[in-house]
Amino acid sequence: MFNRYLLCVFALLLVTGRALGVVRVVVDAPNDDTSVRQAVKESPEVRESMLLLSIIEPLAIADRSRKSGLKFPNSYEALSQKELQKRLGSPIEWNSRKYARPCAGQDIVFPLGVRADEAGGLLERAKFYELKGVGGILVLYSTDNVAVSPAIVYLETNKGFVALKGRDDLSKRLDWEGTKLRQLRKWLAIPEDVVMKDGEFVVASEGKDER
């Protein structure tokens, strides 16, 4: 079964409740050296990939209609499992050899709106969706089968993939990663003019004078 495979074999998610009921998800990246991943997080070179992920991971599972709005985290609505399947297709079984976590991706994710007493069920309800030729996203679901933000992005490895084993790997890895993330954004039909500003998603073109 997918969930048991996810939890026991690859330990992709380790969900725990902390003080005040905060839930954290520890995301494994078996292709990379953990200490190197941590070290490069503060590198200026990683900023572009981080910005792309900060847009892609929440909006991948969001209702992006004008009625719903684009503000985060208070004003946008996440899709249900049924609605998300229409966007992404049917979920598949996880294959760690085929997908890699972006080095710019957070290794600890705090799902929004999940109580500590619901944490264990996140594993049973998690689904992995393949975005063919580009990557995939792992989606956590609430007890009401509504997607929990953010989604967790993985990129499909290919001949150009560079595992992050040392600092010298960073430049080539980010070149590969940036291309993949831009492809992923296009696959998900997230408009190029949607940007993050002051903690909210806004459409950069809005408010400009038409000439």
VENCOR-V665269 format. One line per field, one symbol per residue. ss: DSSP state (H for helix, E for strand, - for the rest). phi: phi as a letter, one per 40 degrees, with the letter a starting at -180 (. if undefined). Layout:
ss=???
phi=???
//
This chain:
ss=-HHHHHHHH---EEEEE-HHH-EEEEE------HHHHHHH---HHHHHHHHHHHHHHHH--EE-------------EE-EHHHHHHHH---E------EEE------EE------HHHHHHHHHH-EEEEE---EEEEEEE----EEEEEEEEEEE----------HHHHHHHHHHHHHHHHHHHHH------EEEE--EEEE--------
phi=.dccdccccbfcbbbbcbdggcbbbcbcbccbcdccdcccdccdccdcccccccccccccbcccccccgbcbccbcbcccdccccccbgccbccbcccbbcdcccccbbbccgbcdcbcdcdccccbbbcbdgbiabcbcbcccgbcbcccbcbbccacccbccbaccccccccccccccccccccdcfcdcccbcafgbcbccccgcccb
//
